[in-house]
């Protein structure tokens, strides 16, 4: 794995499975890791893996289908880690013991929010949280047409924020472009 020394990551679904494996691998590669999931006991187990690798875990118990919970988790991760370099939106699944056709509409909505809505939402919340103080810097110029700021934030999130949050100018990236 790439050396992640000094990087700060947020991983959702970090209490088990792929999320736990990602968090542990990032810690072994040198990153401090904010761990987000609903299960506090299992998050503590993942936190132990991060500590064993010599890195700082931040345990954040949150239901990622709640926008308020996600906002609080991102804010806490940024505050406790001093920023974020990596966001892994790994939460997903279906907690209802019923085929889709037997689900109530509220269960279907929750499943969709968990599996489709949150991937985009966490990255955008992290980008917004990190860009807010940066946008006030006098040396930064971010130009976009009125009404296109939200799509621009999404583009930046998809491209790992390298164009805005680097400590020096990013090299030209032909894959990163905005259109009007």
BATORPA-936242 format. One record per residue (C-alpha): residue in three letters; x, y, z. Coordinates in steps of 0.5 Angstrom, whole numbers, plus 500, padded with zeros to 3 digits. Each point is the difference from the previous one (the first is absolute). Last residue first. Layout:
// BATORPA-936242
<rest ALA&c1 X&c2 Y&c3 Z>
...
// end
This chain:
// BATORPA-936242
<rest UNK&c1 458&c2 552&c3 464>
<rest UNK&c1 506&c2 494&c3 501>
<rest UNK&c1 504&c2 498&c3 505>
<rest UNK&c1 507&c2 496&c3 499>
<rest UNK&c1 504&c2 495&c3 504>
<rest UNK&c1 502&c2 494&c3 495>
<rest UNK&c1 505&c2 505&c3 497>
<rest UNK&c1 504&c2 501&c3 506>
<rest UNK&c1 505&c2 505&c3 500>
<rest UNK&c1 505&c2 500&c3 506>
<rest UNK&c1 497&c2 502&c3 507>
<rest UNK&c1 502&c2 506&c3 503>
<rest UNK&c1 503&c2 500&c3 506>
<rest UNK&c1 498&c2 498&c3 507>
<rest UNK&c1 494&c2 496&c3 497>
<rest UNK&c1 493&c2 501&c3 502>
<rest UNK&c1 497&c2 503&c3 493>
<rest UNK&c1 502&c2 496&c3 494>
<rest UNK&c1 502&c2 494&c3 504>
<rest UNK&c1 493&c2 499&c3 503>
<rest UNK&c1 500&c2 493&c3 499>
<rest UNK&c1 497&c2 500&c3 493>
<rest UNK&c1 493&c2 498&c3 501>
<rest UNK&c1 500&c2 505&c3 506>
<rest UNK&c1 502&c2 506&c3 495>
<rest UNK&c1 495&c2 498&c3 495>
<rest UNK&c1 494&c2 500&c3 506>
<rest UNK&c1 502&c2 506&c3 502>
<rest UNK&c1 500&c2 503&c3 493>
<rest UNK&c1 493&c2 497&c3 499>
<rest UNK&c1 498&c2 504&c3 507>
<rest UNK&c1 503&c2 507&c3 497>
<rest UNK&c1 497&c2 500&c3 494>
<rest UNK&c1 494&c2 504&c3 501>
<rest UNK&c1 504&c2 507&c3 499>
<rest UNK&c1 506&c2 498&c3 495>
<rest UNK&c1 506&c2 498&c3 503>
<rest UNK&c1 507&c2 503&c3 502>
<rest UNK&c1 504&c2 497&c3 506>
<rest UNK&c1 506&c2 505&c3 501>
<rest UNK&c1 504&c2 499&c3 506>
<rest UNK&c1 505&c2 505&c3 502>
<rest UNK&c1 496&c2 504&c3 505>
<rest UNK&c1 497&c2 494&c3 504>
<rest UNK&c1 493&c2 500&c3 502>
<rest UNK&c1 498&c2 494&c3 495>
<rest UNK&c1 505&c2 496&c3 504>
<rest UNK&c1 496&c2 500&c3 507>
<rest UNK&c1 494&c2 498&c3 496>
<rest UNK&c1 503&c2 495&c3 496>
<rest UNK&c1 501&c2 494&c3 505>
<rest UNK&c1 493&c2 500&c3 503>
<rest UNK&c1 497&c2 500&c3 493>
<rest UNK&c1 505&c2 495&c3 497>
<rest UNK&c1 498&c2 495&c3 506>
<rest UNK&c1 493&c2 502&c3 499>
<rest UNK&c1 500&c2 498&c3 493>
<rest UNK&c1 504&c2 494&c3 501>
<rest UNK&c1 495&c2 497&c3 505>
<rest UNK&c1 494&c2 502&c3 496>
<rest UNK&c1 502&c2 497&c3 493>
<rest UNK&c1 501&c2 493&c3 504>
<rest UNK&c1 495&c2 501&c3 504>
<rest UNK&c1 494&c2 500&c3 495>
<rest UNK&c1 501&c2 494&c3 497>
<rest UNK&c1 501&c2 494&c3 505>
<rest UNK&c1 497&c2 503&c3 506>
<rest UNK&c1 495&c2 505&c3 498>
<rest UNK&c1 497&c2 494&c3 495>
<rest UNK&c1 500&c2 495&c3 506>
<rest UNK&c1 496&c2 506&c3 504>
<rest UNK&c1 496&c2 501&c3 495>
<rest UNK&c1 498&c2 493&c3 499>
<rest UNK&c1 499&c2 499&c3 507>
<rest UNK&c1 495&c2 506&c3 500>
<rest UNK&c1 496&c2 498&c3 494>
<rest UNK&c1 499&c2 493&c3 504>
<rest UNK&c1 504&c2 494&c3 497>
<rest UNK&c1 497&c2 494&c3 498>
<rest UNK&c1 501&c2 501&c3 492>
<rest UNK&c1 508&c2 501&c3 502>
<rest UNK&c1 500&c2 493&c3 504>
<rest UNK&c1 500&c2 501&c3 507>
<rest UNK&c1 505&c2 500&c3 506>
<rest UNK&c1 501&c2 507&c3 500>
<rest UNK&c1 507&c2 502&c3 502>
<rest UNK&c1 502&c2 501&c3 492>
<rest UNK&c1 507&c2 502&c3 499>
<rest UNK&c1 505&c2 506&c3 499>
<rest UNK&c1 505&c2 504&c3 504>
<rest UNK&c1 507&c2 501&c3 496>
<rest UNK&c1 500&c2 507&c3 498>
<rest UNK&c1 508&c2 501&c3 501>
<rest UNK&c1 502&c2 507&c3 501>
<rest UNK&c1 508&c2 501&c3 499>
<rest UNK&c1 504&c2 507&c3 502>
<rest UNK&c1 496&c2 502&c3 506>
<rest UNK&c1 501&c2 506&c3 505>
<rest UNK&c1 503&c2 501&c3 507>
<rest UNK&c1 499&c2 493&c3 502>
<rest UNK&c1 495&c2 502&c3 506>
<rest UNK&c1 497&c2 506&c3 496>
<rest UNK&c1 499&c2 497&c3 493>
<rest UNK&c1 497&c2 493&c3 503>
<rest UNK&c1 495&c2 504&c3 505>
<rest UNK&c1 498&c2 504&c3 494>
<rest UNK&c1 499&c2 494&c3 495>
<rest UNK&c1 496&c2 496&c3 506>
<rest UNK&c1 496&c2 506&c3 502>
<rest UNK&c1 498&c2 501&c3 492>
<rest UNK&c1 499&c2 492&c3 500>
<rest UNK&c1 495&c2 500&c3 506>
<rest UNK&c1 496&c2 506&c3 497>
<rest UNK&c1 500&c2 497&c3 493>
<rest UNK&c1 497&c2 493&c3 503>
<rest UNK&c1 501&c2 494&c3 496>
<rest UNK&c1 507&c2 500&c3 503>
<rest UNK&c1 498&c2 498&c3 507>
<rest UNK&c1 505&c2 502&c3 504>
<rest UNK&c1 505&c2 498&c3 505>
<rest UNK&c1 507&c2 504&c3 499>
<rest UNK&c1 506&c2 496&c3 503>
<rest UNK&c1 506&c2 504&c3 498>
<rest UNK&c1 506&c2 496&c3 499>
<rest UNK&c1 508&c2 502&c3 501>
<rest UNK&c1 505&c2 496&c3 497>
<rest UNK&c1 505&c2 495&c3 502>
<rest UNK&c1 498&c2 494&c3 496>
<rest UNK&c1 497&c2 497&c3 507>
<rest UNK&c1 496&c2 507&c3 501>
<rest UNK&c1 497&c2 499&c3 493>
<rest UNK&c1 498&c2 492&c3 502>
<rest UNK&c1 498&c2 503&c3 507>
<rest UNK&c1 495&c2 505&c3 496>
<rest UNK&c1 497&c2 494&c3 496>
<rest UNK&c1 498&c2 496&c3 507>
<rest UNK&c1 497&c2 507&c3 502>
<rest UNK&c1 496&c2 501&c3 494>
<rest UNK&c1 497&c2 493&c3 501>
<rest UNK&c1 498&c2 502&c3 507>
<rest UNK&c1 497&c2 506&c3 498>
<rest UNK&c1 496&c2 497&c3 494>
<rest UNK&c1 497&c2 506&c3 496>
<rest UNK&c1 506&c2 501&c3 496>
<rest UNK&c1 505&c2 506&c3 498>
<rest UNK&c1 508&c2 499&c3 502>
<rest UNK&c1 504&c2 506&c3 499>
<rest UNK&c1 507&c2 497&c3 498>
<rest UNK&c1 507&c2 503&c3 501>
<rest UNK&c1 504&c2 498&c3 494>
<rest UNK&c1 507&c2 496&c3 500>
<rest UNK&c1 499&c2 494&c3 495>
<rest UNK&c1 499&c2 496&c3 506>
<rest UNK&c1 494&c2 505&c3 502>
<rest UNK&c1 498&c2 500&c3 493>
<rest UNK&c1 499&c2 492&c3 500>
<rest UNK&c1 497&c2 500&c3 506>
<rest UNK&c1 494&c2 505&c3 498>
<rest UNK&c1 500&c2 496&c3 493>
<rest UNK&c1 499&c2 493&c3 504>
<rest UNK&c1 495&c2 503&c3 505>
<rest UNK&c1 496&c2 503&c3 494>
<rest UNK&c1 500&c2 494&c3 496>
<rest UNK&c1 497&c2 496&c3 505>
<rest UNK&c1 499&c2 503&c3 507>
<rest UNK&c1 499&c2 506&c3 504>
<rest UNK&c1 503&c2 505&c3 495>
<rest UNK&c1 493&c2 500&c3 496>
<rest UNK&c1 503&c2 508&c3 499>
<rest UNK&c1 507&c2 501&c3 499>
<rest UNK&c1 503&c2 507&c3 501>
<rest UNK&c1 507&c2 501&c3 499>
<rest UNK&c1 506&c2 504&c3 502>
<rest UNK&c1 507&c2 500&c3 497>
<rest UNK&c1 506&c2 501&c3 504>
<rest UNK&c1 503&c2 494&c3 497>
<rest UNK&c1 496&c2 497&c3 494>
<rest UNK&c1 505&c2 496&c3 497>
<rest UNK&c1 497&c2 496&c3 494>
<rest UNK&c1 498&c2 493&c3 501>
// end
